[in-house]
Amino acid sequence: MNLIDRFVNYYDKWTNADLSWKNRSYDFYLLFGDEDASKSPWLKWNWDSNFKPYFDAIINQVDDNKKIGIRVNKYKIETKISRKDNKEFIYHSEIKLGRLKWDDKSHDKWTIENANEEYFQNFEIWSPIWTVCEKRNTPPEIFISISNERNFDNSRNIQFGYFIVIAIAKSLNVDIKSILFELSKKINAKATIIKKRRWGIAEKEGKWIFRNGIQDTFSSGIYEEDLHMLKFEELEFEPVWEIIYQNK
């Protein structure tokens, strides 16, 4: 095989793998959480009692659920003195949590006991972990992310306090609607919705716009208007989404 044939073979293999990664199909859920800060999922007592049991039930849908990877962005709130004008200011330094697994020890690390001392920003689960996905050249069976909708100084006007993304690969052939319905009812969610979506393909349907892949889905920029600038009851879910739960 000459050099040109080798290059063509490699290019075809790489292109097909890339398309396979992007095209994997998922049940794609969004959950809009209660704006009451005391009910946030990253607070230790809430996580242990109201969230973790349901996420356990979701993750147990995967046979090999020991290869889960977790990423968390969490910050320590510190008061410092400015060298320029000798005035106090609030500084948020990132807390290094090390490798996190799906176990009680890791949950104790990333959850928060005192929200006045720490700030949670984002959490995500890959099952299997991203390194395994890279080796297999396929996205995860299950992806979950939780985002804090408040900013560091809590000055942002919000319609929902946290935003959860859950993606379950269609190839798993499992239905978690009943689990998410019970979770949504338990935590008094604003709404939980589902649609079909591919992992890395941009799409626009109705007023909903997804310019990035599932792993980069945040509440900002996915609707024709800022979701927090609208009254929540004005959001148009149907017919783009199936509504699993809605608090009316």
C-alpha positions as CSV (number, residue, x, y, z in Angstrom):
1,M,0.0,0.0,0.0
2,N,1.5,3.3,-1.0
3,L,1.5,6.5,1.1
4,I,-1.6,8.0,-0.6
5,D,-3.6,4.9,0.0
6,R,-2.6,4.8,3.6
7,F,-3.6,8.4,4.1
8,V,-7.0,7.8,2.4
9,N,-7.6,4.7,4.6
10,Y,-6.7,6.7,7.8
11,Y,-8.9,9.6,6.8
12,D,-11.9,7.4,6.1
13,K,-11.4,5.6,9.4
14,W,-11.1,8.9,11.3
15,T,-14.1,10.5,9.5
16,N,-16.4,7.5,10.1
17,A,-15.4,7.3,13.8
18,D,-16.0,11.1,14.2
19,L,-19.5,10.8,12.6
20,S,-20.3,7.7,14.8
21,W,-19.4,9.8,17.9
22,K,-21.5,12.7,16.9
23,N,-24.5,10.7,15.7
24,R,-25.1,8.5,18.7
25,S,-28.8,8.9,19.7
26,Y,-30.1,9.7,23.2
27,D,-33.1,10.2,25.2
28,F,-32.3,13.8,26.2
29,Y,-33.9,15.2,29.4
30,L,-33.8,18.6,30.9
31,L,-34.9,19.3,34.5
32,F,-35.5,22.9,35.8
33,G,-35.1,23.1,39.5
34,D,-36.7,25.0,42.3
35,E,-35.2,28.5,42.8
36,D,-35.2,28.0,46.6
37,A,-31.4,28.0,47.4
38,S,-32.0,25.7,50.4
39,K,-33.2,23.0,48.1
40,S,-30.1,22.9,45.9
41,P,-28.9,19.4,45.0
42,W,-25.2,20.2,45.9
43,L,-26.2,20.7,49.5
44,K,-25.1,17.5,51.3
45,W,-28.3,16.8,53.2
46,N,-30.4,17.4,50.0
47,W,-28.2,15.2,47.9
48,D,-28.2,12.3,50.3
49,S,-31.9,12.3,51.0
50,N,-33.6,13.7,47.9
51,F,-31.3,13.3,44.8
52,K,-28.8,10.5,45.2
53,P,-31.3,7.6,45.5
54,Y,-32.9,8.5,42.1
55,F,-29.5,9.0,40.4
56,D,-28.5,5.6,41.8
57,A,-31.5,4.1,40.1
58,I,-30.6,5.8,36.8
59,I,-26.9,4.7,36.9
60,N,-27.8,1.2,37.8
61,Q,-29.3,0.9,34.3
62,V,-25.7,0.4,33.1
63,D,-24.1,-3.1,33.7
64,D,-20.6,-1.9,34.1
65,N,-21.2,1.1,36.3
66,K,-17.9,1.0,38.1
67,K,-16.2,3.0,35.4
68,I,-18.0,6.3,36.2
69,G,-16.1,9.6,36.0
70,I,-17.2,12.7,37.9
71,R,-16.1,16.3,37.3
72,V,-17.0,19.1,39.7
73,N,-16.2,22.8,39.8
74,K,-16.4,24.1,43.4
75,Y,-14.9,27.2,44.9
76,K,-13.9,28.4,48.4
77,I,-15.1,31.9,49.3
78,E,-12.3,33.9,50.8
79,T,-12.0,37.5,52.0
80,K,-8.8,39.2,50.8
81,I,-7.2,42.7,51.0
82,S,-6.4,44.6,47.8
83,R,-2.8,45.7,47.6
84,K,-3.9,48.6,45.5
85,D,-6.3,50.3,47.8
86,N,-6.1,48.2,51.0
87,K,-9.8,47.3,50.7
88,E,-11.5,44.0,51.4
89,F,-12.8,42.0,48.5
90,I,-14.4,38.5,48.0
91,Y,-12.3,36.0,46.1
92,H,-13.4,32.5,44.9
93,S,-10.5,30.0,44.7
94,E,-11.1,26.7,43.0
95,I,-11.1,23.7,45.3
96,K,-9.1,20.7,43.9
97,L,-11.1,17.6,44.7
98,G,-8.9,15.0,43.1
99,R,-10.4,11.9,41.3
100,L,-14.0,11.4,42.1
101,K,-16.0,8.2,41.9
102,W,-19.6,7.3,42.4
103,D,-19.3,6.5,46.1
104,D,-20.0,8.1,49.5
105,K,-16.4,9.3,50.0
106,S,-16.5,11.3,46.7
107,H,-20.0,12.6,47.4
108,D,-18.8,13.9,50.7
109,K,-16.0,15.7,48.8
110,W,-18.0,17.5,46.2
111,T,-21.2,18.3,48.1
112,I,-21.4,21.4,50.3
113,E,-22.3,21.7,54.0
114,N,-22.1,25.5,54.3
115,A,-23.1,27.5,51.3
116,N,-21.8,30.6,52.9
117,E,-18.2,29.3,52.7
118,E,-18.3,27.5,49.4
119,Y,-19.8,28.0,45.9
120,F,-20.8,25.1,43.6
121,Q,-20.8,25.8,39.9
122,N,-21.1,22.6,37.9
123,F,-21.1,18.8,38.2
124,E,-21.0,16.1,35.5
125,I,-21.1,12.3,35.3
126,W,-19.8,10.2,32.4
127,S,-20.6,6.5,32.4
128,P,-18.2,5.1,31.4
129,I,-15.5,7.7,32.2
130,W,-14.4,9.9,29.4
131,T,-11.0,8.1,29.0
132,V,-12.9,4.9,28.3
133,C,-15.1,6.8,25.8
134,E,-12.0,8.1,24.0
135,K,-10.5,4.6,23.8
136,R,-13.8,3.2,22.4
137,N,-14.3,6.2,20.3
138,T,-17.9,6.5,21.3
139,P,-19.7,8.9,23.7
140,P,-21.0,7.6,27.1
141,E,-24.0,5.4,27.8
142,I,-25.1,7.9,30.5
143,F,-24.3,11.6,30.8
144,I,-25.6,13.8,33.6
145,S,-24.8,17.4,34.5
146,I,-26.0,19.8,37.2
147,S,-25.4,23.5,36.9
148,N,-25.9,26.3,39.4
149,E,-28.0,29.1,37.9
150,R,-26.9,31.6,40.4
151,N,-23.7,33.6,39.9
152,F,-21.0,34.1,42.5
153,D,-22.5,37.1,44.2
154,N,-26.1,35.9,43.9
155,S,-27.1,39.0,41.9
156,R,-28.6,37.3,38.9
157,N,-32.3,37.2,38.4
158,I,-33.4,33.6,38.0
159,Q,-36.5,31.6,37.1
160,F,-35.0,28.3,38.2
161,G,-32.2,27.6,40.7
162,Y,-30.4,24.7,39.0
163,F,-30.4,23.0,35.6
164,I,-30.0,19.3,35.1
165,V,-29.2,17.5,31.8
166,I,-29.6,13.7,31.6
167,A,-28.8,11.8,28.4
168,I,-29.4,8.1,28.1
169,A,-28.1,6.3,25.0
170,K,-31.0,4.8,23.0
171,S,-28.9,1.6,22.6
172,L,-29.4,0.9,26.4
173,N,-33.1,0.4,25.7
174,V,-34.2,1.7,29.1
175,D,-36.9,4.1,30.1
176,I,-36.2,6.3,33.1
177,K,-39.4,8.5,32.8
178,S,-40.9,7.1,35.9
179,I,-37.7,7.6,37.9
180,L,-37.5,11.2,36.8
181,F,-41.2,11.8,37.4
182,E,-40.8,10.6,41.0
183,L,-37.6,12.7,41.5
184,S,-39.3,15.8,40.0
185,K,-42.3,15.4,42.3
186,K,-40.0,14.9,45.3
187,I,-37.9,18.0,44.7
188,N,-40.7,20.2,43.5
189,A,-39.1,20.7,40.1
190,K,-40.4,23.5,37.8
191,A,-40.5,21.1,34.9
192,T,-38.9,18.0,33.4
193,I,-38.9,17.4,29.7
194,I,-37.6,14.9,27.1
195,K,-36.8,14.8,23.4
196,K,-34.6,12.7,21.2
197,R,-31.2,14.2,20.4
198,R,-27.8,13.1,18.9
199,W,-24.7,13.6,20.9
200,G,-22.7,16.1,18.8
201,I,-25.2,17.4,16.2
202,A,-26.4,21.0,16.3
203,E,-30.1,21.5,15.9
204,K,-32.9,24.0,16.0
205,E,-36.5,23.1,16.6
206,G,-39.2,25.7,17.4
207,K,-37.7,28.2,19.7
208,W,-35.1,25.7,21.0
209,I,-31.6,26.0,19.7
210,F,-28.6,23.6,20.4
211,R,-25.4,24.9,18.9
212,N,-23.2,22.5,20.9
213,G,-23.1,18.9,21.8
214,I,-24.9,17.3,24.7
215,Q,-21.9,17.6,27.0
216,D,-21.9,21.4,26.5
217,T,-25.6,21.9,27.2
218,F,-26.2,24.8,29.6
219,S,-29.3,26.9,30.1
220,S,-27.7,29.9,28.4
221,G,-28.4,30.2,24.7
222,I,-30.7,27.2,24.2
223,Y,-33.9,29.3,23.7
224,E,-34.6,32.2,21.4
225,E,-34.7,34.5,24.5
226,D,-32.8,34.3,27.8
227,L,-34.7,31.7,29.8
228,H,-34.3,33.8,33.0
229,M,-35.7,36.9,31.3
230,L,-39.0,35.2,30.7
231,K,-41.7,34.0,33.1
232,F,-41.2,30.3,33.4
233,E,-44.8,29.6,32.5
234,E,-44.3,31.3,29.1
235,L,-41.8,28.8,27.9
236,E,-43.0,26.8,25.0
237,F,-42.2,23.1,25.5
238,E,-44.7,21.3,23.3
239,P,-44.6,20.0,20.6
240,V,-40.7,20.0,20.6
241,W,-40.6,18.3,24.0
242,E,-42.6,15.7,25.8
243,I,-43.4,17.0,29.3
244,I,-42.6,14.4,32.0
245,Y,-43.5,16.7,34.9
246,Q,-44.6,20.3,35.3
247,N,-45.3,22.2,38.5
248,K,-48.4,24.3,37.9
